[in-house]
């Protein structure tokens, strides 16, 4: 997680198990233990929390008070932001951090140099009625004009031109990433969610893996992934490798990796609905504990009541009701490893989201795509 994230104070809990009380003849039922009540309340609270989430992907997150970390985006950004359109829709910026700190260095490779970038960035637009969503991936290699911003520690950072999009996070953390997205799109972000490598892997393992079908062999030593064509139940390590891979698939670009991420998100959402995680309080609690220890949100979602209220209407969104696109871009003629926003087409995307309308197909036609579409599908 980002260094600026600070955990909210939690309510100390109890450990151990409490056996059921027997009702004696002519006796009165004994009082339920406080530990039993707390566990039951936590499970039912978590049952109402289903959140679409990040690291290039759409996930289930549950909230237990005292686990989740939050950052105060609103205070850092102040009033110089796009107008908050009150049309029943919501926009959430979901980031996957590539920090190498802690356990992430072992999982991701590389060294812990104290920095982190937004390895994956998605704008999740929830339409009015909360029955469908559009997800727009922003390529991390997009060259942008990064606006001046102030991070949540109060440090000001100057504007910069022709820099990679993911430098916004490494420069000023969550607040500067949100500021950059709002500057690019003209859309106010209602919420922010972040997950890192370790959190992603743990969550997939807690879910029991995710089943996908690959239509070709995928071998990428950089992401430590080796899959033959066919159907696989990916564990956390394999899933992390899949959403990070870019070599040997499509054109080897970040755009191809985004297509793999989008396919994985749909498989994840479909499986979570199919396995019925809400049917077992014990499993629900374990998922809640794992997820909330590894996710960072904006401060408005940093409480049980706030997140539950936000998420209660999202559980009806199925994989079939999720439209997933990549921000329209073209390869930079000066550097094939970088992309430039196709401004006219990108504006069609932002205009549609601001009006709470479907993204027109014409917005993504004729733009760079990565060549990995269909390599991964839901089983």
C-alpha angles and dihedrals in degrees: 000000000000118000090237093062116104125189119241116240110267134207111254111245136202129254133213130043132290120215122221119262121241118227109232125214110283089354130125124248109263120236117272113251118256089235092056092048092049093050093048092048091049092051094050092045090052090048089068095053119089115153131179107231154182158262086095095311149085110249145172113246127183127197129225115177112247095027102071122084122213142189126207101237096166095056093048095049098041120187100321094099139108116283115275103244109213102206100122095265128113133207122205127186109217117194132186110206121215095203113152093205122120114351092348093081091062093045099043104033123226125081134294102250094164094256134104136191134196099264090182129021128184134171108215112200115195110200124224109281091032094243099116140024142197120214119200117192117210112210109236090219093060112127108230144165102253111210125224109270144173120227125222090266090061097252115142120223123197124236119264134197130220096010129139116269094236090060089076091072095043089050101048109356125230097342094055092045090054091045091053093049092049090049091051097045108026086228122125113230110228094194145009130215127181133183130177134212096271093048093049094051094047093049094052091049091049089053090054095249132295125263118227137159121227117204093202140022114280118201120167118157090189092064092030094239128143117169129161119216109277143065119321138175100221119212120211095274093049093045090052089050091051097052090046099045121108106149121090092014125094112324093335093249134126087256090065090050089053090056090054090049093051092050091049092051091055091049090049095049091047093050095047089056093046098049094051099223089180092066095075118057091198094052090043092054093048091051090047093051094048096045099045092050091058105038130084121199140175113277094258089065093041096101136062094246094045096049094040091053092048095046102040092087097045101069091083093065109103128194090256090059094054118096112199124194139155120240104265108262142157128212114265107252089214095052124017089201090067133060134208126214113256089227101195093049094039089055088058089058095048092044091053094049093047089053091045089240131136116272108256115240089230089068093072101031115115096011130120111282113173099238097248099106111133095015089111124034138170112267 
